[in-house]
Amino acid sequence: MNIFKQMYTVRRYKGTSWDSGTSETTYSDMQLPLDVQAKTRRNQDDASGRSTTGVLTVYSDAQLLPTEPDKQTTGDRLLYMGQWYACKSSIYWGNTILKHWISEFEAVEGEKGENANDTS
């Protein structure tokens, strides 16, 4: 159902390669229609300055990939209000005619988006 969806930037990581002991991670950015709902989002001051913490619930028709430490994979990232959020879980909800994915994202400390005024 696309009534509540807006276009958001999702960063998908392709993997990590090692060259002379240095890691290099490649990714691609894509625009996806998503229904993003903030569960919590707050700014807090710390020793290095202000940081954003928060959790988002995202509803989508497309599968979003969570971080899997056991497989050493970096999950999808979502740019929301100038802050990057990392996918922590994603499940397929296919038991109704409105089949969709439900994903949880958490703010990534210290990673701001290219445009801090971005509302998408």
C-alpha positions in Angstrom: 0.0 0.0 0.0 1.7 3.2 -1.2 -0.6 5.8 0.4 1.8 6.6 3.3 5.1 6.1 1.5 7.7 8.7 0.5 11.0 8.3 -1.3 14.0 7.8 1.0 17.7 7.2 0.3 18.8 3.7 1.2 22.5 2.8 1.2 23.2 -0.9 0.4 26.7 -2.2 1.1 28.1 -4.7 -1.3 30.9 -6.2 0.8 34.3 -5.6 2.2 37.6 -6.2 0.4 41.1 -6.1 1.8 44.1 -4.5 0.1 47.5 -4.4 1.9 45.8 -4.7 5.3 43.3 -1.9 4.6 39.6 -2.6 4.3 37.5 -1.0 1.6 33.7 -1.2 1.6 31.7 -0.5 -1.5 28.0 0.6 -1.5 25.3 2.0 -3.8 22.6 4.5 -2.9 19.0 4.0 -4.1 15.7 5.7 -3.7 12.9 3.5 -2.3 9.3 4.3 -1.3 9.0 3.7 2.4 6.7 4.4 5.3 9.1 5.5 8.1 7.8 6.0 11.6 10.0 7.2 14.4 9.6 5.2 17.6 12.1 7.4 19.5 14.5 10.1 18.3 16.4 12.5 20.6 19.4 14.7 20.6 21.8 14.4 23.4 25.0 16.3 24.3 28.1 14.4 24.9 31.8 15.2 25.3 32.3 15.4 21.5 29.2 17.4 20.8 25.6 16.7 20.1 24.6 13.3 18.8 21.3 11.8 17.7 19.9 8.5 19.0 16.7 6.9 18.0 14.8 3.9 16.6 12.7 3.8 13.4 10.1 1.3 12.2 10.0 1.1 8.4 7.3 -0.5 6.3 8.3 -1.4 2.7 7.4 -3.6 -0.3 11.2 -4.2 -0.8 13.3 -6.4 1.5 15.8 -4.4 3.6 18.9 -6.1 4.7 19.9 -6.1 8.4 23.5 -6.2 9.7 24.7 -9.7 10.4 27.8 -9.7 12.6 28.2 -13.5 12.2 28.5 -13.2 8.5 30.5 -9.9 8.7 28.0 -8.0 6.6 26.9 -4.4 6.9 23.2 -3.9 6.7 21.3 -1.3 4.8 21.4 2.3 6.0 18.5 4.8 5.8 18.9 8.5 5.6 16.2 10.2 7.7 16.2 13.8 8.7 20.0 14.2 8.0 21.0 11.2 10.1 21.9 7.7 9.0 20.1 4.7 10.6 21.3 1.1 10.4 18.9 -1.8 9.7 18.9 -4.1 12.8 16.1 -6.5 11.8 13.7 -7.1 8.9 10.8 -9.6 8.7 8.4 -10.4 6.0 4.7 -10.0 7.0 2.9 -12.1 4.4 -0.1 -13.4 6.3 -2.5 -10.7 4.9 -3.4 -9.3 1.4 -1.2 -6.3 2.4 2.1 -8.3 2.3 5.1 -6.2 3.3 8.4 -6.0 5.2 8.7 -4.5 8.7 12.2 -3.3 9.6 13.8 -1.7 12.6 16.6 0.9 12.2 18.8 2.4 14.9 20.7 5.7 14.6 24.4 5.4 13.7 26.4 7.6 16.1 28.6 10.1 14.3 27.2 9.6 10.8 25.4 12.6 9.5 23.9 12.7 6.0 25.2 14.8 3.1 22.4 17.3 3.7 21.7 18.0 7.3 18.4 19.6 6.3 17.2 16.5 4.4 13.7 15.7 5.6 13.4 12.5 3.5 
